[in-house]
C-alpha cells in the first residue's frame, strides 16, 4: 500500500517507462547500436515499470505501508537521467565522463529504491506477513512462499547495478564486467525473478484460479538460481548448461502455470491475454537460449533470443499487466476501448514475429517491417496507458 501522496509516483514511473518504450522502438527502427537499444529497453522501459510496480505492490504484499513521497521523486530523477545518459554514451563517442556519470546516477537511484523498500519491510524480511485477505486463504501458501524471492530479486538488482557501475569506473567488480553478464543479472535475476514472484501472486487473483503449489515450489527456486549460473557461465561449460536449464524451467513452468489457470478461468481481458502472449514468447526465447548451452552460438539466434526475451517476454508481459491494472476501457477518451488495446498488443506481437522470422531467415526487409509494426504497437500502448493514468489521477 502507498499513502501520503505517494500513490502518484508509481503512475509517473509508468509514464516514464512508456516514453522509453517509444524511444526503444524508434531506436530499433533506425538502427542504433545494440548496447544503446538494450540500455533503453532494459533500464528505461522494463525497470521503470519494475520500480513503479515495486513501490505499488511490494509494501502491501509484505503487509506494510509505504508512506514516502520524496524518495520515489529523487529515484525517478536519478534513474531517468542515468538511463538517458548511458544510452547517449552508447550511441556515439562523447565526453569520457558521460558513461560513468550515467552509471553513477542510475546506481544512486537504485540505492534509493532499495533503501526505501527494505526500510518499509524491515520488520518482515522473511515475508511471513503477506497481507492476504481473510477470504483468500487458498492463496496464502503461495503468497508466503513467493515473498522471500521478491527480496532475492532485489539482491540481483543490487549486484547487477554494482557491476554496471564497476564497469564504467575504477571500482572493483564481482565479475569481469562483460556487458551480457550484467544484462543477465539485471534482466534475468532482477526483472524476471520479480515478475515471477509477484506474478505468482497476481495471476491467481486476476484469473480467479489458485496456483498449484508444486509448480510454484519449483519455478521460483529455479528462477532464483538460473541467472547467477548464466551470468557466470556465459563463456560455456557446466554453469551455462545448468543455468540455462534452471532458467528454462522457471520460464516454461510459470508459462504453463499461467496457461493452465487461463484455460480454467472464465475471465478474458486484453491484458490477461497479452500476458499469455508474452509468456509464450518467453518459452520460445529460453528454448533458443538452451541451444546456446547444448549447441553452437550463431549471431542470428542471439538477436532472436534478445528480441524474444526483451520485447516479447518482458515487454509484452509488462504491457499486459499494465493494461490489467489500468484498463483503457475505464477511461473516457477517444480510443478507450478493447479494440484499441487489441490493436496495440497485436502490433507488438506481430512485429516481434516479423523481427524474429526475418532475423533467423536473413530477410532484412522483414526485420524492418517488424520494427515498424512494433513501433506502431508501442505508440498505441503509450497513448492508452498515458490517457488511462491521467484518468486515474483525475479521480
Secondary structure by P-SEA (a helix, b strand, c coil): cccccaaaaaaaaaaaaaaaaaaaaaaaaacccaaaaaaaaccccaaaaaaaaaaccccccccccccccaaaaaaaaaaaaaaaaaaaaaacccccaaaaaaaaaaaaaaaaaaaaaaaaacccccccccccccccccaaaaaaaaaaaaaaaaaaaaaaaaaaaaaaccccccccccaaaaaaaaaaccaaaaaaaaaaaaaaaaacccccaaaaacaaaaaaccaaaaaacccccaaaaaaaaaaaaaaaaaaaaaaaaaaacccccaaaaaaaaaaaaaaaaaaaaaaaacbbbbaaaaaaaaaaaaccaaaaaaaaaaaaaccccccccccccaaaaaaaaaaaaaaaaaaaaaaaaccaaaaaaaaaaaaaaaaaaaaaaaaaaaaaaac
